Amino acid sequence: MEKTKEMIGYERIETYEPEKLKKLEYHYKEILKLIGEDPEREGLVKTPLRVAKSIQFLTQGYDHDPKEILLSARFKEDYKEMVIVKDIEIFSLCEHHMIPFIGKAHVAYIPNGYITGLSKIARVVEAYARRLQVQERLTSQIKEAIQSTLNPLGVAVVIEAKHLCMAMRGVQKQSSVTTTSDFTGAFKRIETRNEFINLISAKLS
């Protein structure tokens, strides 16, 4: 694996697979030719490499195991109230057009003997979002990973996202937002689900 570093007020380390990077660069160069561009002109000379790095970064979720992420910070704890991590930013690629959809995920679970680090919930969301996705599957995958790994009394996931494939092409509706949800266990009870919805809708004073 090759590591590259860029200094812009901080250090960022990105990891790429050199062989995959080379193949992607070649194919993106061919794409530029097919759409009628000249990949040798000044502004595009490095574009195939940049895009190759970009697509590896945007799909790095394939290299991450969400269950292992949760298990890396699983602790015994006698806490049986709702734990919510809301407004988790999502940047994903629609698998139908490979155009981004962006939004927020709200995730809750009710522990049953075990809790996990709060940042791990966000990392699970990221691991699934950084793949070619549909919002419906993304919602269920997050729920299933938490349920099967922590075995909580219930899991709730709500995702709100704007799909640029709808805004930029097709019906071209710029203001539409898609909301998906999935629930297990205690969250199937209307009173528990309503408490969750009220909490993620509330603003901190």
N, C-alpha and C positions, 0 to 999 in steps of 0.2 A: 504494500500500500504506500502511496506517495502522499506526503503531507506538504501543503503549501501554507504560508503565513502571510498575512497582510496586516500592516500597521496603520490604523486610522484612529489614533487616540486610545487604542486597546489592541490586544493581540487576538486574532481569530485564527483558529487552526481548522482547516477543512481537509478531509481525507478522500482521495479518489483512487479508483482502481485503474492503473495506467493502461492496461490492455483494453479495457472497456472504454476508457476515455478516448483512446486512439480510434477505435471503431466508430464511436458516436460522432467524433469530430469529422471523420470521413463522410458519414452519411448526411450530416447536417450541411456539409459543403455541397454535396450532390443535390440536396433539397433547394439550396439557394440557386443553383443552376436551373433546376426544374421550374422555379417560379419566375425565371427570367432575369435574375440578378447576376452580377459579376462578383464572385467570391474573392477575386484578386484585387478589387478596388480598395482604396485605403480604409474606408469605414467598415469594411466587411472582412478584412484579412484575418482578424482574430475572432470573428463572430462564431464560427463553428466550434472553436475550443471553448469559448465562453458559454455557449448554449449546452455543450456536452457536460461541462462542469455543473451548470445550472440544473439540468435534468437529473443528474446523479444526486444532487443535494435535495431536490424536490421529491425524489422517490426513495430516500434513504430509509424510510420506514420498513422496507423489505428486509433490511439487515438487523432490525431490532425485534426482540421477543417481548411483547407486552406483559406476559405472565412473569417472565424473569425480572422485568422492571418492578413489578409489584412485590415479588418475593424478596427482592434485594433490600427492602425496608419494611418487612412485615413484623409487627410487634404484638405481643399479648397485651390486651387491655380490656378491662371490664367496663366498657362504655357502650351503651345501647341506644344512644340518641342519634339523630341525623347528622351526618358529616357532608357538607356541601362545598364543592369547589366550582365557582361559577365564573362566567365571562372568560373562559379559556379560549384564546384566539385560535382560529383554524384557518390554515391555508392548504388547500388540497387541489388535485387535478381531476376534473371530470373524466371518467374513463371512456366516454363516448366521443369527446372532441379534444381531450387533453387541453382544455381551457380551464383556468382556475375557478374554484368557488371558494368564497371567503366568508367567515362568520365567527360565531362563538358557540362553545359547548358549555352546558351546565350539567354537572355530574354530582350525584349524591349516593351515599350508601349508609346503611344502618349496621354497624359492626355486630358481630356475633362471636366475640372472643378475640378477634384480631383487628388491628388497624394497619394502615400503611402510611408512609410519608406523604404529605399533601402534594409535594412536587411530583410524586410518582403518578398521581392521577393525571396531571397535566402531560406527563411524559407518555402515558398510555395513549392519550388522545393524539399526541403528536406522532407516535409510532404508526398508528393506523391512518392518520390524515396524510402522512407523507408517502402515499401510495396512489396508484390510479384508483379512483373511488366513485361510488355513488353515495349520496348522503344517507339513504336508508340503511345501506349495509354498514357504513361507518358508525351510525348510531347503535346498531345491534352488536357490532364487534366490541365496542367499548364496554357496553353492558355485560356481554358474555365473559370478557376477560376478567372483569372485577368479580362477577358472581362466581365463576369457576375457581378463581385463585384464592379469594378471601372467604368465600362461603358466608356472606353477610345475610342479614335478615331480609334485605331487599336492596335493589339498585335502581336508580332512576337516571336517565340520560335524555336531555333535550338539546337539540342543535338547531340554531337559526343561521341560515346562510344565504348569501346572494350568489347566484350562478351567472358568471359572465358569459356562458354559452347562450343564456336567455337574453342577456343585455346587449351583447355584441353581434349576435347572428340570430337566425331563426325568427322568433316572434319579436325580438328586440324590445323587450319590456324592461326598462332600466330600473324600475323601483320595486320589482317583485322580490319577496323574501320567502324562502321555503323553510318550514318548521317541521322537524321530525322528532318523535319521542319513542322511548321504549322503557318498560318497567318490569321488575320482578318482585316477588315476595310481598313484603309489607306495602310497597308502593302501588300495588294493585287495588288497595283499599282507597276509596275515594277521599276519605279525610286525610290520610297520609299524603296522597298525591297532591291534594289541594294545598297542604302545608308547604310542600316542596315548591309548587308553582308560585305561591305567595312569597316565599323567601327569595327565590331567584328573581322575582319581579321587583322586590323592594330595593330602594336606594339607600345607601348608608348616609346618615345625616352628618 
